[in-house]
Structure formats: C-alpha cells, structure tokens
C-alpha cells in the first residue's frame, strides 16, 4: 500500500517521471506490505546492491538505504540526471558473490 501521491523520489530526491516502480521496504518474501514509489533506476539499484535478507534485516527504511555506501554514491551520481533517465544497472560484484555463496 503506497502512501500518498509523491512527486519526489524518496531515495534520490529528484522529481518523479512518467514511470514509477513500487519498492517494498520489507521484501514481499518476508511479508512486507509498505511500499514507496521510486524511479525504476533507483529501484533497480537497490536490488543490484542488496539481498532480500539484507533489505529485511538492515535496510528496511529509506534513511538506512541512503546510508549504504553504494546507494549513497549512486544518489550523488544520479542527482543531475533528468527524471526519466534510465541506464543499465548491473549487480555489484559483492552481491554476485553473496548469491553464489548461498548456492553452494
């Protein structure tokens, strides 16, 4: 359930564009229900850096997300881009290693 009709992305602070994606602050896999509307690129960055477990355990608020070094660097980088800017978002090496370790 999204609260209100935001006009500013709560992660990066830029105006929202034509496309929005809902981000569950606590992942749906852990029965999270509260969502926030983000730019697609902001939403994808979160999931390219953090696992579902990390989101549940440590990064379940916008403040905590912005404190993560990779997210903070992304927010600084994206600040000057237009609202509908979109580019490829790749999973970080650390996230790939965490996922590979779980499969072993």
C-alpha positions in Angstrom: 0.0 0.0 0.0 1.6 3.2 -1.2 1.1 6.2 1.0 0.1 9.4 -0.8 0.8 10.5 -4.3 4.5 11.6 -4.2 6.1 13.9 -6.7 9.7 13.5 -5.4 11.6 10.2 -5.4 12.2 9.4 -1.7 15.5 7.8 -2.4 17.3 10.2 -4.7 15.2 13.4 -4.2 14.7 14.1 -7.9 11.2 14.8 -9.3 9.4 11.6 -10.3 9.0 10.9 -14.0 6.5 9.1 -16.2 7.4 5.7 -14.9 7.3 4.6 -11.3 8.1 1.3 -9.5 6.9 0.3 -6.1 9.6 -0.8 -3.7 8.6 -2.9 -0.7 10.6 -1.6 2.3 10.4 -5.1 3.8 10.6 -7.6 0.9 7.3 -9.4 0.0 9.2 -12.6 0.6 9.2 -11.6 4.3 5.6 -10.4 4.2 6.4 -6.7 3.7 3.4 -4.6 2.7 4.5 -1.0 2.8 5.7 0.4 -0.5 7.2 3.6 -1.8 7.2 4.9 -5.4 10.7 5.2 -6.9 12.3 5.8 -10.3 12.9 2.5 -12.0 16.6 3.1 -12.0 16.6 3.8 -8.2 14.6 0.7 -7.5 16.9 -1.5 -9.6 20.0 0.0 -7.9 18.7 -1.1 -4.5 18.2 -4.7 -5.7 21.5 -4.7 -7.6 23.4 -4.0 -4.3 21.4 -5.7 -1.5 19.9 -9.1 -1.0 16.4 -9.6 0.2 17.7 -10.7 3.6 19.8 -7.5 3.9 16.8 -5.4 3.0 14.7 -7.1 5.7 17.4 -7.1 8.4 19.2 -3.8 7.9 17.9 -1.6 5.1 14.1 -1.5 5.6 13.9 2.3 5.7 14.8 5.0 3.2 17.2 6.5 5.7 19.1 3.2 6.1 19.2 2.7 2.3 20.7 6.1 1.8 23.4 5.3 4.4 24.7 2.4 2.4 27.9 3.5 0.6 26.9 2.1 -2.8 23.5 3.7 -2.6 24.9 7.0 -1.4 27.4 7.1 -4.3 24.5 6.3 -6.7 22.3 9.1 -5.3 25.2 11.6 -5.8 25.8 10.3 -9.3 22.1 10.4 -10.4 21.4 13.8 -8.8 22.0 15.8 -12.1 20.1 13.4 -14.4 16.6 14.1 -15.7 13.5 12.5 -14.1 13.1 9.8 -16.8 16.8 9.0 -17.1 17.4 5.3 -17.4 20.5 3.3 -17.9 21.7 -0.3 -17.3 22.1 -1.4 -13.7 24.3 -4.3 -13.1 24.5 -6.4 -9.9 27.6 -5.5 -7.9 30.4 -7.9 -7.6 29.8 -8.3 -3.8 26.1 -9.1 -4.4 27.0 -11.7 -7.1 29.5 -13.3 -4.6 26.8 -13.4 -1.9 24.3 -15.1 -4.2 26.9 -17.6 -5.4 27.9 -18.4 -1.8 24.2 -19.2 -0.9 24.0 -21.7 -3.8 27.0 -23.7 -2.6 
